[in-house]
Amino acid sequence: MTKPDAPHDTLGLILDEIRLSGASLNDVELAPGTDHVFDTLDRVTIYIGQHLTIRIEPANHAAQDIGPGDLMVVTTGGRHRLSTGTERARQTGIADPARVTCGAFRYDTEFAAPLIASLPPIMRFCGSGPDAPPWLVTGLAFLEQERSVRQPAAQAVINRVLDILMIECLRAEIERIPADVGNWLAALRDRQLSEVLAAIHADPLHAWTVGELADIARLSRSAFATRFTQTLATPPMAYLSALRLRMAMRQLQHSSAPVKSIAAALGYESPVGFTQAFKKHFGIPPSAVRTDAAAALRKAQIM
């Protein structure tokens, strides 16, 4: 059994699993009275206000305005509509185009699922005024510098700054979760549950028992099981099983290891039992994943 050096840094372990990375940024300019609609391809999208105010309306969610220095993270995919009204130009006499920087994060969608599900659809942070978070002001200034100067390895630096900004957004969101809300992020704020999650994610192939996990949490078995289930809406062993199945999905997509070997490595006594569990969780058998992965590879080679 492997215990992490810093048990409470569960978020760091999860982000390593998710393989979060920043993406290329694009500036969108909108003249008064115009709009722009694009498909986010089910990715977490980031918006950074640059000049004047732009209204962002994600699919099925209320529109919110973003101004210079503001940052907005939208966790729901689908179509996003960006717009700016003619009323602003009429009232202010300003006919300049409004400008916003946007981009989408890359990550492993299966491993990110529990985290994304626990986030609000929109996280907005104001970068102006005395209450502006220092990490936001500093981060956006450094990001803009890298984008404008374009020194060697600028894109690598930009990606890492975006990663840091996303981590800071997650930290801020953990702090402002209401006390009575139960979800994956809330579990990170609970030190005892966070240490349990850190242990599980640090060594997911260990033959964990409820008793061992309860010892890490310094709780009785029943108290631990109840607290874990109420907070994460799933029992401890079911959480562990889902994590292992996500590991299986990654191996099926990115390796040629036989299904039998993958099943055995994850603790399944037979390929049949593994296939049943996999299909129940993902809705498709392991063989379908291999077929889809092969088709995607052939398409990439042709292109």
C-alpha positions, 0 to 999 in steps of 0.5 A: 500500500502506497501512501502519498507524501502529502495526503491532503493534496488530493486535488493535485493527485486528481489533476495528475490523473486528469492530465489537465493542460491548457489550450491555444487561446483565440481573441474574438472581437464583436462589433456593437449589435453582433454575436458569435456562436461556437461549439465547445465540443463538450470541453471546459471553456475559459473566457478572459475579458479584454476590451469593453463588455461581452455577454456570454450565454452557454447553452441552457444557462443564463447569460453573464457579462464579462468585462476587462480583467474578468475570468469566466470558466464554463464547465458545460459543453454545447454551443456558447453565444457571445454577443454585445448589444447596440444599446451600449453604443447608443448610450456611450457613443462607443462603437469600438468592437468588444474583445474577449479571449477564449480557449478550451482545456484538454483533459481525460474526459473519463477521469475528469467526470467526477470533478466536472460534475461537482463544479457549477456550470459557470465560475466567474471571477472579477479582476477589477476593484479592491477585492480582485484575487491577487492570483487572477490579476498576476496570472492574467498580466503574465499571460498577456505578456507571454501572448504579446512578446512570443518568446521561445517556448511561449505556448508551453508557458501559456499552457502552464499559466492556464493550468495554474489559473484553472487550479486557482479557480478550483481552490476558490470554488472549494472554499465557497461551497456551502457547508450543506452541499455534498459532492466530490469537491466538498469531500476535498474540504473534509480533511478526513475524507480528503486523506482517504481519497488521496490514499485511494488515488495514490494506490488504486490497485491496492486491495482496499477494505472499508476497514483500512479506509476507515482507519485512514479517516480515523473513524469507525467503519460505519461512521466512515461509510456513512460520511463517505456515501453521504458526501460523494453519493456513492459507497467507498467500494463503488467509488474505488471500482469506478476509478479502476474502470476508468483506468481500464478505459484508458488502457483500452484506448491507449495500449494493446494489452489484452482485455484478460490482462487488463482485467487481472491487473485491476483485480477482476477474477475473470474477463467475463466479470470485468466485461460485465462491470465495464459495460454496466458502468460505461454502457459499452463493452471493452471490445467497442472501445478498442474498435473506436480507438482503432478507427480514430487512429486510422482517421488521424493517419489519413488526415 
